[in-house]
Amino acid sequence: MDKMKRIAFDIEASGLRPWGGKIFCVAINDGSKIWIETNPERLRTVLEDDSIMKVVHNASYDCTWLKLLHGIT
């Protein structure tokens, strides 16, 4: 992925609570391309890059799952 200034992302997961759950995929849109990744670890550098603004609908849900299941902050 080229250097991005802003992305939107969304996760699809197995339920309402991360305990015993699974993230099926993470979708990222940079305004020109959409990436769908089934392994959130592959997106760690993008998701943790403070220089990239993240736009997330229901961020408390998505970010909780990413942090608890994969340690991504």
N, C-alpha and C positions, 0 to 999 in steps of 0.2 A: 504494500500500500504506500502510495506517495505521501509526503508530509501533508497532513490535513489540519485545518484550523478548527473545524466544527464537525461533529458527527451526531447522528441520532441512532440510538440502539434500543433493542427490545429483546427480552428473552422469552422463550416458551418453555414451561416447566410442567412437572407432573402433578402439581396440586397447589394448595394455598400455603402450605408450610414446608420449609426446606428440610425438616427432619425426616429422613428416610426417603426424600424425594430426589428428583433428577432434573437437571437442565437438559432439554432436548436440543436446543439450538439458540444461538445468539445471532440476530440480524443487525447489521450495521449499514447505515446509509450516509454517504459523505456529500450528498447533493448531486452526484453524477453517477455513482455506482452503488450497488447493494451487494454486500457480502453476507452469506449465511454460513455459519460455522457450527459444527456439532461438538467441537471441543473448545470450551471457553479458554483453556490455557493458551491456545494459539493466539488469542486476542489480548492477552494480559498487557503487553507493552502499549497497545493503543488505548485500552481502557484505563490504564494507570498513568498515562502521559498527562501531566498537569497543563501542558501547553495546548491541549486539544479540549475545546469546550464540548461537553456532552449534553445532549437534549434527550430526556428520558421521560416517557409517560409512565406514571406510577413508579417513580424511582425508588421509593421505599421498598417495594416488592422486589424489583429487579436487583437492586444493589445488595439487599439482604441475602438473597439467594447466591449471588456471585461471591460475596464475602464468606458466608458460612460454608459453602460447599467447595470453593476453590481458593479462598484467601485473597481474592481480587478486590482491591479497594478503589 
